[in-house]
C-alpha cells in the first residue's frame, strides 16, 4: 500500500490549507464528529462519516479534486481501483494543514513508524532571512480493511425539484439562529423564480422570512429540476432546524460564500461549493 502526493505551487498549498481548513470546520460544525474516514482514490480525496454514526438518515462528505492542486499524486493498494480507506482525527489533520498554509511546498504520504500507520506531512518553507527549513508532522491514522471501501461511498445524489443558491451566509446565520429557538422544525420553500421562504411555527407565533431574486442553477448531469415544473410552484421540505443552523454556522466560518440548496421529494441537499472542493450535507425530510 502506498500513497504520496506532492505540491510545489505555493498558491496551491495555500489553497489546500485555507480552503480545506474552512470547509472541514464546516464539516465538524455540522456533524459534531471529530473522527472521520478519508477515502483516497486516483482522482479525489473523500472525507466522510460512517452512516451508522448518525441517529437518522443524515449524511455529510467532502470531495477534494486532486488534479487541480497536486503536481504528483500516487495511490497504490490491493483494491481493484487502487483506493485506500483511512480513519483519522479531523483536528489533527487540520493542525497539520494549518502549518502548511504559508509554505512553498508540501508532501503528504502514508508512512509507518514503530509499526503504526501515519499520514506524514513534510512542509517546506523559506524564512525571512532566505533560509529553507522543513517541518514534519505525523497524523495517526487507522487503515481500514479494503472490503469496507464499498460501504463508505457517498450515496448517489437524488434528483431535485428545485436548486437555488442561498443568500449571504452571515445574514442567513443570524436569521436561522433566531428561528431555531422558536421551533425544532424549519420549513424550507423554494421555486424556480429565485424565491426562498424560511418558516418556523410554534403554539404562539409564526415567523416567515422571504428572499427573492436568488439564482437557480442545475446541479450536475441529470440532477436539474423537472423540465415540466412551473417556475412559480414552490417545493417544500420540513427539516431539523438545529442541524440546518449548525451547517450554516459552519459555512459562515469559511471563505466560500457559495451555498446551494437542493430540495427533493425525500431529502434536502446542502452544498458548500469551491473550485477544488465541495462539501455535501444530506438531511432527511421530517414528517
Rosetta blueprint (number, residue, H / E / L):
1 X L
2 X E
3 X E
4 X E
5 X E
6 X E
7 X E
8 X L
9 X L
10 X H
11 X H
12 X H
13 X H
14 X H
15 X H
16 X H
17 X H
18 X H
19 X H
20 X H
21 X H
22 X H
23 X H
24 X H
25 X H
26 X H
27 X H
28 X H
29 X H
30 X H
31 X H
32 X L
33 X L
34 X L
35 X E
36 X E
37 X E
38 X E
39 X E
40 X E
41 X L
42 X L
43 X L
44 X E
45 X E
46 X E
47 X E
48 X E
49 X L
50 X L
51 X H
52 X H
53 X H
54 X L
55 X L
56 X L
57 X L
58 X L
59 X E
60 X E
61 X E
62 X E
63 X E
64 X E
65 X E
66 X H
67 X H
68 X H
69 X L
70 X L
71 X L
72 X E
73 X E
74 X E
75 X E
76 X E
77 X L
78 X L
79 X L
80 X L
81 X L
82 X L
83 X L
84 X E
85 X E
86 X E
87 X E
88 X E
89 X E
90 X H
91 X H
92 X H
93 X H
94 X H
95 X H
96 X H
97 X H
98 X H
99 X H
100 X L
101 X L
102 X L
103 X L
104 X L
105 X E
106 X E
107 X E
108 X E
109 X E
110 X E
111 X E
112 X E
113 X E
114 X L
115 X L
116 X E
117 X E
118 X E
119 X E
120 X E
121 X E
122 X E
123 X E
124 X E
125 X E
126 X E
127 X L
128 X L
129 X L
130 X L
131 X L
132 X E
133 X E
134 X E
135 X E
136 X E
137 X E
138 X E
139 X E
140 X E
141 X E
142 X E
143 X E
144 X L
145 X L
146 X H
147 X H
148 X H
149 X H
150 X H
151 X H
152 X H
153 X L
154 X L
155 X L
156 X L
157 X L
158 X L
159 X L
160 X L
161 X L
162 X E
163 X E
164 X E
165 X E
166 X L
167 X L
168 X L
169 X H
170 X H
171 X H
172 X H
173 X H
174 X H
175 X H
176 X H
177 X H
178 X H
179 X H
180 X L
181 X L
182 X L
183 X L
184 X L
185 X E
186 X E
187 X E
188 X E
189 X E
190 X E
191 X L
192 X L
193 X L
194 X L
195 X L
196 X E
197 X E
198 X E
199 X E
200 X E
201 X E
202 X L
203 X L
204 X L
205 X L
206 X E
207 X E
208 X E
209 X E
210 X E
211 X E
212 X L
213 X L
214 X L
215 X L
216 X L
217 X L
218 X L
219 X L
220 X L
221 X L
222 X L
223 X L
224 X L
225 X L
226 X L
227 X L
228 X L
229 X L
230 X L
231 X L
232 X L
233 X L
234 X L
235 X E
236 X E
237 X E
238 X E
239 X E
240 X E
241 X H
242 X H
243 X H
244 X H
245 X H
246 X H
247 X H
248 X H
249 X H
250 X H
251 X H
252 X L
253 X L
254 X L
255 X L
256 X L
257 X L
258 X L
259 X E
260 X E
261 X E
262 X E
263 X E
264 X L
265 X L
266 X L
267 X E
268 X E
269 X E
270 X E
271 X E
272 X E
273 X E
274 X L
275 X L
276 X L
277 X E
278 X E
279 X E
280 X E
281 X E
282 X E
283 X E
284 X E
285 X L
286 X L
287 X L
